[in-house]
Amino acid sequence: MRGLVVLLVAVAIHMIGFGMVIPVMPFLLRELGGDAAAQGFMVSLFSLFQLLSAPLWGALADRLGKTRIVASGLLLSALGNAVAYFSNSLFSLAVARAVAGLGGGTISALQALVADFSPPERRASSMALFGMAFGAGLVLGPVLGGVAGNIAPRLPFLLATAMSVAAAAVVTRIPVVRGRVQWTFKLKLGLLSVAVLLLNFSFSMFEGLVSYYGADVFRMTPSQIGVLMLVVGVAAMAGQIAVRRLEGRLASGTATAVGVAITSFGLALLASGELPLLYLGAALASVGQLIAASNLFAIASSISGAGGTSFGILQSAGSLGRLVGPAAAGLIYTHLGPPYVFLTSALVALSIVPIALRHLATHQ
């Protein structure tokens, strides 16, 4: 239990740093000559390096110990943010995002660590706690980043660097845990990979463009975007509380279907172009996404063990979705307009419902 608590503290610290850069990214891009398509590209580049590195990190975690790999990833994230702070061109910013994405590929080892510290019957709740740590970081990070961005537009990147280094120091206090190197690919793991890919594709379209949407359409300042992300973070925490209440009451696949339905409805509200519905839609999308994601990874921990390699496969699927989603969203935003980004995202989310109800709903 102590190891899980320490791990969750590290996750929260890192996510505060991650969230800090969200409100100021559109302004840094504009300073360097970028637009909505450039923002979508930067988010996708981050995900590309997550996609390429996740299986390798997962395999290394099983052999060398998950804590060592997680600490290495956090230090790479710190390096990426430091490079972003000193960026003087879109190319150097792209390099920064690539390095940070490489470090982000170790999230599969983080998820495997959660499973290591949890009994099988409590893994959904542990994944919920993991999500709450993410949510807590996203509550504080964008707000602090918005305030810091008003002081100096690049300051959040420097602060994010310090937060990732601090998180790495915390992780080193967790005992080394080695998973099983042997793993078996199962059909349900393949279906889960498809569902994770679609969920991340959908949500990353929203996540990658919502700050730009706020700055462009609603003329939000960095601090106002921080408040919007605060709403998203609070909703994330509420979503994880919902996961814990649903555990044992609904099959995980059924809970996944409920989550993506909520997400789809929230995304559709964003297409209205009304400011109150921007906040409501963002909150609902966040709640639903976290309900769905927590249940998908709880299923994964039960059917394929807690090895880093198996989680690495799912992380790669999710990274592929995040790779394609923001880039597609940026192009749709530029050529068709903002409403079509969120309507497309809503339809992609709905496509998960048949998979969840037909193939995963019997899993408890």
N, C-alpha and C positions, 0 to 999 in steps of 0.2 A: 504493500500500500504506500509506503514511504517513497519508493521509487516512482510510482505513478504520480504522486503529488509533486515531486521534484520535476518530473517530466512536464506536467501541465504548467507549472510555473515558467519553465523555459519556453514552452510554446506561446504562452501569453506575452512574455517579454519580446520574443521575436516578432509576433504578430503586431504588437504596438509599433515596432519599427517598420514593418511592412505597410501598415495602414498609414503611417505618417506621410509617405510619398504620394499617396493617391490624390489628395486635393491639389497638389502643386504640379503634378505631371503635365496637365494640359498647358500650363503657363511656361514650363521649361521647354516644352515642344514648340510652342509659338515663338519663344525667344530664339530658338535654333532654326526656325523656319518651317516647322512641321504643321500638319493639319489633322483632321479626324482620321484619315487613312494612315497617317504616320503613327498616331496613337494606337490604332488597331494593330499595326505592324509590330510596334514595340511590345505590346502584350503578347502577340503571337510568337515573337522571337523568344521571349522568356519561356513560353510553353514548349517551343521546339526543343530547347536544350533540356527541359525537364523530360520530355518524351524520349530523347536519345539517351539520357543518363540514368533514368529510373531503374531499368532492369539491371544495369551494371552495378549501381549503388546497392540494389537489393541483394544481389549475389554476394557482393563484398561484405555486406552487413551480416549475412549468414556465416561467412568464413572468419571475418576479423572482429566482429562484435558490433552490434547496432549503435551503441553509444559513441564509439569512435567515428563511425560514418556520419552520424547525425551532427556531431561537433564539427567535423570537416565541412559539411554542407553549410552550417551556420556561418563559418568563417568565410566561405566563398561568397555567401550572400552579403556579408559585411564588405568584402572587397568590391563586389559589384556596385553597391551603393556609394562607396568611396569614389570609384571611377565616375559614376554619374554626377557626383558633386562637382568634379573638376571638368566635366564635359564641355567642349567648346564647339561641337558639331553634332549633327545627327548620327554620324558614323561612330563617334566615341560614345554617344549615349547608347547606340545599338550594342556596342561591345560590352558596356556596363550591364545591360539587360541580359545579354547572353551569359555572362559570368554568374549573375544572380540566379538565372534559370538553371544553370548547372548545379549550383548549390541547392536550389529548390527541388531537384530530383531526389533528394534524400528523404522527402516526406514519406515515402514508402517505408523506410526504416523507422520513422517516427510512429506510423500507424502500427507496424509490427511490434514495436515496443509496448504500445498500449495493450495489444493482445497478450504479450508476454506477462504483463503485470495484472491480468484479469482472468478470473475463472470463466470457463465457457458460458455458464448461464448468466454472466453479468457483462458480457462483451458489448452488447448494444448500449447499455448504460455507460460503460467506459468510453465507447465511441461518442456518446452524447457529451460526457465530460470533456473529452478531447475537443469536440466542437464548441463547447462553452468557453474553453480556453481561447480558441480561435476568435469567438465572438467577443470575449472580453478585450482582447487585443484590438479588434476592429472597432470597438466602442471608443477606446481611448486614443488609439493611433491617429485616425483622421482628424479628431478634434485638436489634438496637440499639433499635428502637422499643419492644420489650417491656421492656428495661432502663430506657429513658428514661420509659416510661409508669409504671413503678413509682416513679420520682422525682416526676413530675408528669404527670397523665393527658393534658394537652394539649401537652406539650413536643415529642412527635414531629412535630406539625404545624409547629412553628416550625423544627425541624431540617430537615424536608422542604422548607420554603421555601428555606432556605439551599442545600440540595443542588441544587434546580432552577436557582437563579441561577448556581451554580458550573458546572452542565452547560451552560447557555446561554453562559457565558464560554468554555468549551472549544470549543463548536461554532463560535464566531466565528473560530477559528483554521483552520477548514477552508476551502479555496478555494471560491468561488461556482461552483456547477455548475448549468447550465440543461439541462433535458430537452427532448424534442421536444413541441411543443404539439399537433401532429397525432397522433391516435390512432384506432384502429379497434376497434369492439366486435365480438368474435368469439364464436361459440357456446360454445367451450370456456371463455372468460372468464365467460360466464353460468353455466355449470355449476360453475366454481370459486367463483363468488359464492354459489351455493346451498350448496356444501360448507362454505365459510367461515362462512356464516350458521349452519348447523346445528352446526358444531363450537363456535363461540362461544356459541351458545345453551346447548349441553350443558355446556360447561366453566364458563360464568359462573354456572350454577345451583349448582355445587359451590363455585366461588370466592367467590361473593357470600354464602353462608351457612355456610361451614365454620368461620369464626371464631366466629360466633354459636352454631353447633352445639356447638363445643368449650366455650364459656362456659356455655351453657344446660344441656346434658346431662351433660358431664363436669366441670363446675365448674372449668374451667381459669382460671388467672390470666393477666394480659397476658404475663408472661414465658414461661409454658407455651404460650400460643398462638404466641408468637414461635418457640419450639422447633419446634412443628408446622410453621410456615411455613418454618423452616430445612430441615426434611426435604423439603418441597415444592421449595424452591430447589435443594437438592443434586440432587434427582431431575431437575429441569429441566436442570441441567448434564450429567447423565448421559444424558438424552434427546438432547441436541445432539451428544454424542460418538457416540451410536448413529446419528444422521442422517449424520454424516460417514463412518462405516464402511459404511452402506448405499448411499451415493452410488455410482452406477455398477454396483452389484450387483443392485439391484432397480429396476424402473421406478418413477417417482415416485408414480404412482397406486397401485401395489401397496404401496409403503411407507406411503402414506397410510392404506390399509385396515388394515394391521398396527397402525399407531398408534392408530386409533380403536377397534380391538378391545381393545387394552391399556387404553385409557381407560375403555371400557365395563366391563371386568372390575373395574378399580380402583374405579369408582363404585359398582358393585354391592356390593363389600366394605364400603363405608362404611355401607350400609343395615343392617348387622348390629348396630350399636350397641355393639360391643366395642372397647375402647380400642386394643389392638394392631392390629386391623384398620383402625382409623381412620388410623393412621400408614402402614400398608402400602398401603391403598387410595388415600390422598392421593398417595403417592409414585408409584404405578402410573398414576394418572390424569394426573399431571403429565408423566411420561415419555411416555406415549402421545400426549397433546395436542401436545407439542412436536415429536414425530416427524411427526405429521400436518400441523401448521401449517407447519413448515419446508418440507416437500415441496410443499404447495399453493402457497406463495408462490414457490418455485423454478420451478414450472410456469408461474406467472403471469409471471415475469420473462422467460421464454423465448417465450411465445406472444403477449405484448402489448407487448414492449419494457419499458423501465425508466422510463417517464414517470410523473410524479406523478399525473396524471389517472387512469390505469388502476389504480394502486395505491389511489387514493382511492375508486374504485368498490368494490374489495375491502374496504377499511377500513370503508366505509359498511355493506356487508353484514355484516361482523363486528360493527359497533356495533349494528346492528339485533338481532342475536342476543343481544348483551350487554344490550341494552335490555329485551327481553322476558324473558330467562332469569332474572335475579335477582328481578324482580317476581313472576314466576310461582312461583319457588322460595319466596319469602316467603309467598305465599298458601297454597301447598301445605303448607309447614311449619306455618303457623298453624292450618289447618283439617283437615289429614289426618295430619300428623306427620312428623318428620324422615326416616324410611326412604323415604317416597314421593318426597321430593325427589330422592334419589340414584338410586332405581330409574327414575324418569322421565328423569333426565339420562342414565343408561346406555342407555336405549332410543333416545333422540334421537341419541346418538353412533353407535350401531349402524346407524342409517338412512343414514349416509354411505357405508357399505361398498359397496352396489350402485353408487352413483355413481362411486366411486373405481375399482372393478374393471371396470365396463362402459365407462366413458367416458374415464378418465384413465390406466388401467394401461399403455397402450402408449407413454406418454410417457417418454422417458429424460432 
